[in-house]
Amino acid sequence: MIITKTPFRMSFFGGGTDMERFFREHGGAVLSTTFDKYCYVTVRHLPRFFDYSTDLTYSKSERVNSVEEIQHPAIRNAMKMLDMHEIRLTYDSDLPARSGLGTSSSFAVGMLNAFYALKGKYVSKKRLADEAIYLERVLCGEAGGWQDQIAAAFGGLNRINFNHDGYEVVPVIISPKRKEHLNQNLMMFFTGFTRFSFDVQKANAADRSDKTAQLKELYSLVDPAERILTDQQADLDDFGRLLDHTWQLKRKTGAAVSTDSIDALYDRGRKAGALGGKLLGAGGGGFLLFYVTPEYRDAVKKAMDGLLYIPFRFEDGGTQVIHYTPEDYVPKEQEAQ
């Protein structure tokens, strides 16, 4: 039996520039971190006592006799890609899916990590990220960028650079005290709205207006945001003010990015004292993140009355195998020989 633990991510700057059609031509970068909310994937080979050969439990349950019958596209395609058979898989999560935290990509990374471990193989974080991107973007045909899979695999506070040749992950090195200060000044609230990221991406793509100028400007904010973090003399509160700037730009990249309800909640947070913030993920719902100095935390909490407040801590482990019990598994076709 294998159990993997894979973190969710929050993206601060550069979201949208991780779309392949943009960064292959213009370059791109994302500043993001993972934090201590996780998805857990448990995988084992299914004993041959049942009248089904695959048993899956996620938000639904599936019991099927062939991989082709599996309804969940990521599980079906991952099992075909890695030649997995007779599997019992269970998914569990600290936070809801479709909420803007890269949950589907964390699941994809954690599942691939579990499948490889079940085969007795260790693969690098880069390979897990690459194969999760291929799984979601190519095999499943889901619209979206590359940052979520990379963040889930590698973990930590990173700048992820994108270019014509692919990507590189560069850890953002700041003092523990400054990192703690940043963590303490961030507040996250669940709006209650959930949506599929790739649906938002499709809706935004349907708007044929050219978003290149806005995306280039979003890209241009990554450098100053990183400098604020790494320069000990810089005012960390400027990070919050810059978050407001990037959110106002992001809202212009597609009609599905925000809603009147989200805008009203964001305005309430700002009026209560938040220096800035943003909706996490592709847009349309999920989690609101605010940068709030200590004296305004209570006021912002009160302004968000009715929304669930989610305390969190940064993490830097990325996807991990947290339980490993090897199995003696012989495929049916070999057993019959």
C-alpha positions, 0 to 999 in steps of 0.5 A, a space after each residue: 500500500 502507498 499513501 502520498 501527501 501533496 500540497 496545494 499552492 497559492 499563486 501570488 504573481 504572474 498567473 496566466 503567463 504560465 500558459 504555453 501559448 503565451 510563454 513559448 513566444 513571450 516568456 513568463 514567470 510565476 511567484 507562488 508557494 505551497 502551504 500546509 493543506 494537502 491531498 492524500 492518495 492511497 493506492 494498492 492492488 485490489 485483491 482478486 475476490 471481487 466481481 470488479 477489477 478497479 475500485 476508485 473513491 473520490 467525490 464519486 465511487 467507481 467499480 469497473 472491470 476495465 480501465 476504459 470504463 473509468 469515468 474520471 479522465 485523469 485516473 483513466 489516462 494515468 492508469 493507461 499511461 503507466 500501465 496500471 491494473 487492478 487498482 484500489 485508489 482513494 482520494 482525500 483532501 483538506 480543502 474542497 476541489 475546484 477552489 482555485 488552489 491547484 487541487 486537480 493538479 495536486 491530485 494528478 501529481 500525488 497519483 502519479 507519485 503513488 503509482 510509481 511507488 507501487 511499481 517500486 520506482 522513485 522518480 524525480 520531482 521534475 519528472 512528476 511535474 512534467 508527466 502531470 502536465 502531459 496528463 492534464 494538458 495533453 491526454 485529458 485535453 484540459 485548458 490551463 497553465 503549467 504552474 500548478 503541477 510544478 508547484 505541487 511536485 516541488 513545493 516551497 516558495 519559488 519563482 518558476 520561469 517559463 520560456 521557449 524551452 520549458 521551465 525552471 524552478 528557482 527557490 526564493 531565498 528569504 530569512 525565516 523571520 521575513 518569511 514568517 512575517 509574510 505568512 502572518 500577514 496573509 489571510 485566506 477566506 473561502 468564498 463558497 463558490 467552486 468551479 472547474 479551472 479549465 471551464 474558466 480558462 475556456 470561457 476566457 479563451 472564448 473572448 477573442 480579444 488580445 490579452 497579450 498586453 495585460 499578460 505582459 504587464 502581469 509578467 512585469 510585476 514578478 521581478 518587483 514582487 520578488 525584490 520586495 521579498 528578498 531585499 531586507 531593506 524593502 517594505 514588506 507591506 509593498 507586497 500587499 499593495 502590489 497584490 492589489 495591482 496584480 488583481 486589478 490587472 488579472 480581472 481584465 484578462 477575462 470576463 469569467 475571472 471575477 463576479 459581482 459577488 467576488 468584487 463586493 467581498 474584495 472591496 469589503 476586505 480592502 475597506 476594512 484595512 487589507 492592503 491588497 489581495 486577490 482571488 486565487 486560481 483561474 477565477 470565478 470563485 474559491 479562495 480570497 487571499 488578503 495581505 493584512 497588517 496585524 492591526 487590521 486582522 480583526 476588522 478584516 475578519 469581521 468584514 468577511 463575516 459569513 466566510 470560512 477563515 482558513 489559517 495556514 502555514 507555508 510548506 516546502 516539501 512538495 509531494 511525498 510518499 508518507 507510507 510505503 508497504 511493498 506488495 507482491 503483485 503478479 499481473 493476471 497474464 503472467 500468473 496464468 503462464 
